[in-house]
């Protein structure tokens, strides 16, 4: 099969993996020689939380797989075109794309061929050749295989900026039913080992000379969860998400809405969940990580375990807690301002800095291009006190003006 056709098949097969953001890596000294840089500019497709645009070659080593996960288009019994790169083909493809300024790095995953160890050896081989033989200093994200030998996972961390292992589904029971070859406990053990090595490398950087410290996945680890392939509600999804952050130091948990596949198992739903559900989960994830919200605050007892698809979760919380509003933008502490619908973390910090010099007025919010229709019912400024409305009236006023314009992976509230 010609290389172009392989690329068509294996790039298309990789589109179901959402976890390809490229934030948090350390810089490599360009004076040491080699090519590639995570700091350069190119054709941008992934957005880091710090605002940088990163272009990655996102591809599978192969879409052949010995596993038969019911929700996966590349499962063993799926009737799809199969292809496989050799290690050197993929290395050369990455270098050619970089030299043409198409990419700044590589996101590499794979189906399981022969065995987990054999597949992991191939994945590590790509990264090793890029780093050691070709001096490639661009970003590398490797999707690792939890059943592989821990030594192979340790070697992957030497060459990759970020490693990830997909947790697949929110709950152990549904993973056992839909992906019987995968081991929920084994996935967690591999994540735990990875966290220990990442933490050890970080500690070594603090206590040893930076150049002498061992390198292990400086951008940390991430994972992905399929949403809507089973009956798990949003409470289960976010509960698992919170546990992954707390227990394994995840840099990011990604959500991927289930997409119906040909010849699907009867265990799977016949239709995809609404895409806005994925978006709401990303927004709730942001509240958990950056806004000081707890899981029980985001999902109250009367919501049936599901986020409101009509409005974002911060606005939903605010409507349930009308007694906490309005908030005075000129006096309220940071943690209270972060609870105001329409205010993000950077905006709050800018407002706090500005109010040291002058009182904040509505026109100042307008100059920051903030959504005044969403903000002003919850906010007191030097020249504005909102009229009191009940939650139903306020939702009718605010909700139609809230859209889904921001990219899902940024989901800033």
ZIPETA-V346082 format. One record per run of one state. SS is the DSSP state (a for helix, b for strand, c for the rest). FROM is the first residue (numbers start at 1). TO is the last residue. Records with the same first field share a line. If there is no record, write none. Layout:
# ZIPETA-V346082
SS = FROM-TO ; FROM-TO
This chain:
# ZIPETA-V346082
c = 1-2 ; 17-29 ; 33-34 ; 36-45 ; 48-52 ; 55-55 ; 61-61 ; 63-83 ; 85-86 ; 100-104 ; 110-115 ; 134-135 ; 137-138 ; 144-149 ; 160-161 ; 165-167 ; 169-171 ; 179-183 ; 208-209 ; 213-220 ; 228-233 ; 249-251 ; 258-274 ; 291-294 ; 299-300 ; 304-312 ; 321-321 ; 325-326 ; 329-333 ; 338-344 ; 355-361 ; 368-371 ; 382-383 ; 385-390 ; 402-413
a = 3-16 ; 30-32 ; 87-99 ; 116-133 ; 150-159 ; 172-178 ; 184-207 ; 210-212 ; 234-248 ; 275-290 ; 295-298 ; 301-303 ; 313-320 ; 322-324 ; 334-337 ; 345-354 ; 362-367 ; 372-378 ; 391-401
b = 35-35 ; 46-47 ; 53-54 ; 56-60 ; 62-62 ; 84-84 ; 105-109 ; 136-136 ; 139-143 ; 162-164 ; 168-168 ; 221-227 ; 252-257 ; 327-328 ; 379-381 ; 384-384
